Amino acid sequence: MLCIVGCGAAGLAAALESREKKIVIIDGKGAASAISPWNMQAEQGLKEKMLNTGKINNREILDYFIENYSTAKEFLEKHNIKLRKSNMGIIPNYRMVGKELTEIFRKKLIEKGVKIVEGNVKGIRVKGDKLCSIVVNSKEIYAENFIFAFGGLGNLYKYSTYVGAASNLLAACLEAGFEIGNLQYNMFHPFLIIDKKLPNTLLSGTLLQKMRFINSQNKEFLSEEIIEALKNNKYHYLFSKMCREFYAESLKNKIYAEILLNENEFNEYKQRDEFGWIFANRKLSEIRRFRITPAFHYSLGGLTIDRNAKTSFENVYAAGECTTGLHGCERVGGVAIAEAIIFGITAAKNANNGKLCRKGKLIKIPEIDEKHRQLFWELLGPIKRKKKLETFIDENKRTDDIYIKLALKAAELSLDGNLGLNYVID
Ligand SMILES: Cc1cc2nc3c(=O)[nH]c(=O)nc-3n(C[C@H](O)[C@H](O)[C@H](O)COP(=O)(O)OP(=O)(O)OC[C@H]3O[C@@H](n4cnc5c(N)ncnc54)[C@H](O)[C@@H]3O)c2cc1C
């Protein structure tokens, strides 16, 4: 049997493409894929862009990704997903892309006979470098083969562009001895809407070019370089710098986004843009100015995999945002969905040699609470402070809390000297 944890783009692609007769897929509440517009970068020059942006990419993984890039589009076309051209490359032609595609693929899984289990994973049983079972809804699911597709660390941060299931398996994987890397690297996004007038969601896409960003004193605070980059849609290559400017201001003042379109232009934008739904039924005069904050957006660190999508555990493969290596210390926007699909399919192809194991050690995974979220945001947010990291490490060495252990590992890696585009202030 194959047990897949996660029902986002990576898990869905793996379940749809697997030839295993008996498949169980576990879906907790929340998935980045379900709220994502699935915008995908054009293929041309992508490898150079990713190398220049990420700087320390795993070349084996990057080469494999580029060699197989067309697979993502072919997978969508094979499943009759309509595509159109976008500002980046291509995008599925649906109003609420993530939500609608998730529904389409889930229906296909049911037709295929895949068992979907809804629930939050509460534990994993391991024996040496083998995974025996997954604990969910007070039951233990044993399988020969597993695919981890449990997404990123969004639920561990106070401000986040997506919130996943109530527990996070990466912490349990660390405890179990999986090889994990790059926890010091995350992608933060400046544009999480936190205004009661609008949904609490990420704003991105073409509207950013037609906005002004001001603080509570009505003053613009961004550097000329970032203002120009935003205007000209070139900000993707300056993401960390842009986020740091927003974050530094957010520590002093509230931040607001102001729309510079007229009513007609705004109505047209609402109809045609993938983020237009955010403003549905709202007049421009009501929401011309709204509050935003920087937020956690994407985990660059995670489970180490090879080009076969195999983790350091014998019978566990992994795909999507829960893995690491492809993006180095920063990521080009618009490649995460392709990554999830390509490695999801690869994992499905290879996850078939495992053996059943029993009587291993059970690692329990408690729910994440507000204290964890506050801690991750303040300690491991867009700006990390050396003293704070050192004190945290000193004070928590003997902790039993698996999330604090994950934070400790990220803190230690952050102090290692190679922070890439993230940085430490004394
Ligand atoms: C708002 C937004 C917009 C984005 N836009 C784009 C874009 O345009 N293009 C692009 O390429 N990328 C984009 N991204 C990034 C991309 O969408 C994600 O990286 C990608 O969807 C991750 O897919 P995944 O399958 O790895 O994880 P997810 O989609 O997050 O799925 C994880 C799954 O695992 C389950 N799970 C996790 N933990 C547990 C647990 N303990 N118990 C049970 N189940 C669990 C979750 O419930 C979920 O089903 C965007 C992200 C966001 C948030």
The ligand as an SDF file (V2000), in Angstrom:
LIG
                    3D

 53 58  0  0  0  0  0  0  0  0999 V2000
   -1.5240   32.6620   -1.7690 C   0  0  0  0  0  0  0  0  0  0  0  0
   -0.4520   31.8810   -2.4760 C   0  0  0  0  0  0  0  0  0  0  0  0
   -0.2060   32.1200   -3.8170 C   0  0  0  0  0  0  0  0  0  0  0  0
    0.7780   31.3750   -4.4740 C   0  0  0  0  0  0  0  0  0  0  0  0
    0.9570   31.5690   -5.8080 N   0  0  0  0  0  0  0  0  0  0  0  0
    1.7740   30.7280   -6.4970 C   0  0  0  0  0  0  0  0  0  0  0  0
    1.8160   30.7790   -7.9080 C   0  0  0  0  0  0  0  0  0  0  0  0
    1.1060   31.5510   -8.5430 O   0  0  0  0  0  0  0  0  0  0  0  0
    2.6690   29.9360   -8.5440 N   0  0  0  0  0  0  0  0  0  0  0  0
    3.4550   29.0310   -7.8810 C   0  0  0  0  0  0  0  0  0  0  0  0
    4.2010   28.2920   -8.5220 O   0  0  0  0  0  0  0  0  0  0  0  0
    3.3960   28.9630   -6.5290 N   0  0  0  0  0  0  0  0  0  0  0  0
    2.5840   29.7650   -5.8380 C   0  0  0  0  0  0  0  0  0  0  0  0
    2.5130   29.6720   -4.4640 N   0  0  0  0  0  0  0  0  0  0  0  0
    3.2650   28.5970   -3.7950 C   0  0  0  0  0  0  0  0  0  0  0  0
    2.6110   27.2400   -4.0670 C   0  0  0  0  0  0  0  0  0  0  0  0
    1.2300   27.3920   -4.1910 O   0  0  0  0  0  0  0  0  0  0  0  0
    2.9200   26.2380   -2.9430 C   0  0  0  0  0  0  0  0  0  0  0  0
    4.2970   26.1710   -2.7230 O   0  0  0  0  0  0  0  0  0  0  0  0
    2.4150   24.8450   -3.3450 C   0  0  0  0  0  0  0  0  0  0  0  0
    1.0180   24.9210   -3.5370 O   0  0  0  0  0  0  0  0  0  0  0  0
    2.7390   23.8190   -2.2710 C   0  0  0  0  0  0  0  0  0  0  0  0
    2.1290   22.6270   -2.6440 O   0  0  0  0  0  0  0  0  0  0  0  0
    2.3070   21.3520   -1.7190 P   0  0  0  0  0  0  0  0  0  0  0  0
    1.4570   20.2780   -2.3310 O   0  0  0  0  0  0  0  0  0  0  0  0
    3.7350   21.0820   -1.5100 O   0  0  0  0  0  0  0  0  0  0  0  0
    1.7270   21.7930   -0.2850 O   0  0  0  0  0  0  0  0  0  0  0  0
    0.2520   22.2880    0.1350 P   0  0  0  0  0  0  0  0  0  0  0  0
   -0.5330   22.7120   -1.0310 O   0  0  0  0  0  0  0  0  0  0  0  0
    0.4210   23.2460    1.2430 O   0  0  0  0  0  0  0  0  0  0  0  0
   -0.4350   20.9630    0.6700 O   0  0  0  0  0  0  0  0  0  0  0  0
   -0.0370   20.3790    1.8850 C   0  0  0  0  0  0  0  0  0  0  0  0
   -1.0410   19.3080    2.2460 C   0  0  0  0  0  0  0  0  0  0  0  0
   -0.5890   18.5800    3.3790 O   0  0  0  0  0  0  0  0  0  0  0  0
   -1.6140   18.5360    4.3680 C   0  0  0  0  0  0  0  0  0  0  0  0
   -1.0170   18.4580    5.7050 N   0  0  0  0  0  0  0  0  0  0  0  0
    0.0270   19.1730    6.1940 C   0  0  0  0  0  0  0  0  0  0  0  0
    0.2710   18.8480    7.4680 N   0  0  0  0  0  0  0  0  0  0  0  0
   -0.6350   17.8970    7.7900 C   0  0  0  0  0  0  0  0  0  0  0  0
   -0.9180   17.1850    8.9730 C   0  0  0  0  0  0  0  0  0  0  0  0
   -0.2070   17.3580   10.0810 N   0  0  0  0  0  0  0  0  0  0  0  0
   -1.9630   16.3350    8.9670 N   0  0  0  0  0  0  0  0  0  0  0  0
   -2.6920   16.1360    7.8490 C   0  0  0  0  0  0  0  0  0  0  0  0
   -2.4590   16.7780    6.6930 N   0  0  0  0  0  0  0  0  0  0  0  0
   -1.4480   17.6520    6.6670 C   0  0  0  0  0  0  0  0  0  0  0  0
   -2.3900   19.8210    4.1550 C   0  0  0  0  0  0  0  0  0  0  0  0
   -3.6910   19.7650    4.7390 O   0  0  0  0  0  0  0  0  0  0  0  0
   -2.4210   19.8560    2.6270 C   0  0  0  0  0  0  0  0  0  0  0  0
   -3.4220   18.9930    2.1480 O   0  0  0  0  0  0  0  0  0  0  0  0
    1.5410   30.4040   -3.7710 C   0  0  0  0  0  0  0  0  0  0  0  0
    1.3070   30.1830   -2.4170 C   0  0  0  0  0  0  0  0  0  0  0  0
    0.3100   30.9140   -1.7630 C   0  0  0  0  0  0  0  0  0  0  0  0
    0.0660   30.6480   -0.3280 C   0  0  0  0  0  0  0  0  0  0  0  0
  1  2  1  0
  2  3  1  0
  2 52  2  0
  3  4  2  0
  4  5  1  0
  4 50  1  0
  5  6  2  0
  6  7  1  0
  6 13  1  0
  7  8  2  0
  7  9  1  0
  9 10  1  0
 10 11  2  0
 10 12  1  0
 12 13  2  0
 13 14  1  0
 14 15  1  0
 14 50  1  0
 15 16  1  0
 16 17  1  0
 16 18  1  0
 18 19  1  0
 18 20  1  0
 20 21  1  0
 20 22  1  0
 22 23  1  0
 23 24  1  0
 24 25  2  0
 24 26  1  0
 24 27  1  0
 27 28  1  0
 28 29  2  0
 28 30  1  0
 28 31  1  0
 31 32  1  0
 32 33  1  0
 33 34  1  0
 33 48  1  0
 34 35  1  0
 35 36  1  0
 35 46  1  0
 36 37  1  0
 36 45  1  0
 37 38  2  0
 38 39  1  0
 39 40  1  0
 39 45  2  0
 40 41  1  0
 40 42  2  0
 42 43  1  0
 43 44  2  0
 44 45  1  0
 46 47  1  0
 46 48  1  0
 48 49  1  0
 50 51  2  0
 51 52  1  0
 52 53  1  0
M  END
$$$$
